[in-house]
Amino acid sequence: MRFAIALICLAAPAAAQDGPATFQLPQGCDAYLTVQGASCRVDHHFTCAADPEGMQRRVSIDERGLTYAGQIDSETQWIESFHILTGHSERLESNPVEPASLSDLIENGIDDYDFRTLSDQIGTTRYVGQDTLTGRQVTIDGVTLDETTYDITAYDPAGNVIWQSQGNEFISRNWRMFLSGTGTTTIGGETFEKDDRPVEFIYPSEPGFLSSRPKHGCGVAIS
């Protein structure tokens, strides 16, 4: 939580400045990738010296500013997440029933998971789902990615469905991460479509690296 609050404080002055705005990383952290997405979102991926080996961090920014800060491990488990717009954080419970595993997905073409996150603000949430490689590779902005299908359901402590989502995502074997794709999410009896596919991959020293301004798909009403 304190790490996420520090990110918000660092990001706010940069976003308010005129001209090209740059996201400011906390001290001791190094960014290696900026991803501009199709849905008016820009993601920055980075590592921090104080984190255990294999940990990666990500922040997401849209037209409203910083919306998400999170950490995954080398198997892409959600170690911690902070959702800025709702003000709640989540952390992975120890000893999941079925941990998410990128290695299993790559080796077997399928990965089932069943884990819970703990939150002081919203309580415990259980996530059950499956990722599957489709066997299709796509190249976006010079980067080759493996396409996946996903099916995930979130449950409250009483076992009631909070939301469900299905669709396609991508994985990068080199960066050991998932990248968003297209899909549908059903919550409260309503279904919403999304298209969060990556459009541009930007590297250190390239124009637009660590930009706090999303480029693609902006100007559309955000729900």
C-alpha positions as CSV (number, residue, x, y, z in Angstrom):
1,M,0.0,0.0,0.0
2,R,2.7,2.5,0.9
3,F,4.5,1.7,-2.3
4,A,1.4,2.5,-4.3
5,I,0.8,5.7,-2.5
6,A,4.3,6.8,-3.2
7,L,3.7,6.1,-6.9
8,I,0.6,8.3,-6.9
9,C,2.5,11.2,-5.3
10,L,5.3,10.9,-7.8
11,A,2.9,10.7,-10.8
12,A,0.6,13.6,-9.9
13,P,3.1,16.5,-10.5
14,A,4.3,15.0,-13.8
15,A,0.8,14.6,-15.2
16,A,-0.1,18.2,-14.3
17,Q,2.8,19.7,-16.2
18,D,2.4,21.2,-19.7
19,G,4.1,19.5,-22.6
20,P,5.2,15.8,-22.6
21,A,4.6,14.3,-19.2
22,T,6.9,11.5,-17.9
23,F,6.0,9.1,-15.2
24,Q,8.5,9.3,-12.3
25,L,9.6,6.0,-10.8
26,P,10.4,5.6,-7.1
27,Q,14.0,5.6,-6.1
28,G,15.7,2.2,-6.6
29,C,13.4,1.2,-9.5
30,D,14.3,0.8,-13.2
31,A,11.7,0.6,-16.0
32,Y,12.3,-1.6,-19.1
33,L,9.1,-1.3,-21.1
34,T,6.2,1.1,-21.8
35,V,3.1,-0.3,-23.6
36,Q,0.6,1.9,-25.2
37,G,-2.8,0.1,-25.4
38,A,-5.8,0.3,-27.6
39,S,-8.2,1.5,-24.8
40,C,-6.6,4.8,-23.9
41,R,-4.2,3.2,-21.4
42,V,-0.5,3.3,-21.0
43,D,1.4,0.7,-18.9
44,H,4.9,1.0,-17.5
45,H,6.7,-2.2,-16.4
46,F,9.7,-2.0,-14.0
47,T,11.7,-3.8,-11.4
48,C,12.9,-2.5,-8.0
49,A,16.2,-3.4,-6.3
50,A,14.4,-4.0,-2.9
51,D,12.1,-6.7,-4.4
52,P,12.8,-10.4,-4.4
53,E,14.3,-11.8,-7.6
54,G,11.8,-12.4,-10.4
55,M,9.3,-9.8,-9.2
56,Q,8.0,-7.3,-11.7
57,R,5.8,-4.2,-11.1
58,R,3.4,-2.4,-13.3
59,V,1.5,0.9,-13.2
60,S,-1.4,1.8,-15.5
61,I,-2.5,5.3,-16.5
62,D,-5.5,6.5,-18.5
63,E,-7.1,9.8,-19.2
64,R,-8.0,10.2,-15.5
65,G,-4.4,9.6,-14.4
66,L,-2.9,6.7,-12.5
67,T,-5.5,3.9,-12.1
68,Y,-3.5,0.8,-11.0
69,A,-0.3,-0.3,-9.4
70,G,0.6,-4.0,-9.0
71,Q,3.3,-6.6,-8.5
72,I,3.6,-10.1,-10.0
73,D,6.2,-12.8,-9.5
74,S,8.0,-14.9,-12.1
75,E,5.0,-17.1,-12.5
76,T,2.7,-14.1,-13.0
77,Q,0.9,-14.6,-9.6
78,W,-0.8,-11.4,-8.4
79,I,1.3,-10.7,-5.3
80,E,-0.2,-7.3,-4.6
81,S,-2.6,-4.9,-6.4
82,F,-3.7,-1.4,-5.6
83,H,-6.8,-0.1,-7.5
84,I,-6.6,3.7,-7.3
85,L,-10.1,4.6,-8.5
86,T,-11.8,2.4,-5.8
87,G,-9.1,2.9,-3.2
88,H,-8.8,-0.8,-2.4
89,S,-5.7,-3.0,-2.3
90,E,-5.4,-6.8,-2.5
91,R,-2.5,-9.2,-1.6
92,L,-2.2,-12.8,-2.4
93,E,-3.0,-15.3,0.3
94,S,-0.3,-17.7,1.3
95,N,-0.5,-21.3,-0.1
96,P,-3.1,-21.0,-2.8
97,V,-5.2,-24.1,-3.6
98,E,-3.9,-24.0,-7.2
99,P,-1.4,-21.3,-7.9
100,A,-1.3,-19.6,-11.2
101,S,1.8,-20.7,-13.2
102,L,3.1,-19.3,-16.4
103,S,5.6,-22.2,-16.6
104,D,2.7,-24.7,-16.6
105,L,0.9,-22.7,-19.3
106,I,4.0,-22.7,-21.5
107,E,4.9,-26.3,-20.9
108,N,1.4,-27.9,-21.0
109,G,-0.6,-25.3,-23.0
110,I,-3.1,-25.0,-20.2
111,D,-3.0,-23.7,-16.6
112,D,-5.8,-23.9,-14.0
113,Y,-5.8,-21.7,-10.9
114,D,-7.7,-21.2,-7.7
115,F,-6.4,-18.6,-5.3
116,R,-7.6,-16.0,-2.9
117,T,-6.6,-12.3,-2.3
118,L,-7.0,-10.5,1.0
119,S,-8.1,-6.9,1.3
120,D,-8.6,-4.7,4.3
121,Q,-11.2,-2.7,2.3
122,I,-13.3,-5.3,0.5
123,G,-12.4,-8.6,2.3
124,T,-11.5,-11.9,0.7
125,T,-12.0,-12.6,-3.0
126,R,-11.6,-16.1,-4.5
127,Y,-10.5,-16.3,-8.2
128,V,-11.0,-19.5,-10.2
129,G,-10.1,-19.9,-13.8
130,Q,-8.1,-21.2,-16.7
131,D,-5.6,-19.9,-19.2
132,T,-5.0,-21.9,-22.5
133,L,-2.6,-21.3,-25.3
134,T,-4.5,-21.2,-28.6
135,G,-1.3,-22.2,-30.6
136,R,-1.5,-18.9,-32.5
137,Q,1.3,-16.4,-32.4
138,V,0.8,-12.7,-33.3
139,T,3.3,-9.9,-33.9
140,I,2.5,-6.5,-32.6
141,D,4.9,-3.6,-33.2
142,G,7.7,-6.1,-33.8
143,V,7.0,-8.2,-30.7
144,T,6.0,-11.8,-31.1
145,L,3.4,-12.9,-28.5
146,D,1.5,-16.1,-27.9
147,E,-2.3,-15.8,-27.8
148,T,-4.3,-17.3,-25.0
149,T,-7.9,-17.8,-24.1
150,Y,-9.0,-17.1,-20.5
151,D,-12.0,-17.8,-18.3
152,I,-12.1,-16.4,-14.8
153,T,-14.7,-16.0,-12.1
154,A,-14.4,-13.9,-8.9
155,Y,-16.3,-15.0,-5.8
156,D,-17.1,-13.3,-2.5
157,P,-16.5,-15.1,0.9
158,A,-20.1,-16.6,0.7
159,G,-19.4,-18.1,-2.7
160,N,-21.5,-15.7,-4.7
161,V,-20.2,-14.6,-8.1
162,I,-18.9,-11.1,-8.1
163,W,-18.0,-11.0,-11.8
164,Q,-17.0,-13.3,-14.7
165,S,-14.7,-12.6,-17.7
166,Q,-13.8,-14.5,-20.8
167,G,-11.7,-13.7,-23.9
168,N,-8.2,-13.6,-25.3
169,E,-5.0,-12.3,-23.9
170,F,-1.3,-12.7,-24.9
171,I,1.8,-13.8,-23.1
172,S,5.4,-12.8,-23.6
173,R,7.8,-15.6,-23.0
174,N,10.8,-13.2,-22.9
175,W,9.3,-10.8,-20.4
176,R,7.3,-13.5,-18.5
177,M,4.1,-11.6,-18.4
178,F,0.5,-11.5,-19.6
179,L,-0.6,-8.6,-21.9
180,S,-4.3,-7.7,-22.2
181,G,-6.4,-8.5,-25.1
182,T,-10.2,-8.6,-25.9
183,G,-13.0,-10.1,-24.0
184,T,-16.3,-9.7,-22.1
185,T,-16.9,-9.1,-18.4
186,T,-20.3,-9.8,-16.7
187,I,-21.1,-8.1,-13.5
188,G,-24.4,-7.4,-11.8
189,G,-26.3,-9.0,-14.8
190,E,-24.7,-6.6,-17.3
191,T,-22.0,-7.6,-19.8
192,F,-19.3,-5.3,-21.1
193,E,-16.9,-5.7,-24.0
194,K,-13.3,-4.6,-23.8
195,D,-10.4,-4.2,-26.2
196,D,-7.2,-3.6,-24.2
197,R,-4.8,-5.0,-26.8
198,P,-1.3,-3.5,-27.0
199,V,-0.5,-1.2,-29.9
200,E,3.0,0.1,-29.2
201,F,6.0,-1.3,-27.3
202,I,8.4,1.5,-26.3
203,Y,11.9,0.9,-24.8
204,P,14.3,3.0,-22.8
205,S,15.7,6.0,-24.8
206,E,12.9,5.8,-27.3
207,P,10.4,8.7,-27.7
208,G,7.4,8.1,-25.5
209,F,9.1,5.9,-23.0
210,L,7.5,6.4,-19.5
211,S,5.0,8.8,-21.0
212,S,2.1,9.5,-18.6
213,R,-0.2,10.2,-21.6
214,P,-2.1,7.4,-23.3
215,K,-2.3,7.8,-27.1
216,H,-4.8,5.3,-28.6
217,G,-8.6,5.1,-28.2
218,C,-8.9,8.2,-26.0
219,G,-11.8,10.6,-26.0
220,V,-14.3,7.7,-25.6
221,A,-16.5,7.7,-22.5
222,I,-15.0,5.5,-19.8
223,S,-17.4,3.4,-17.6
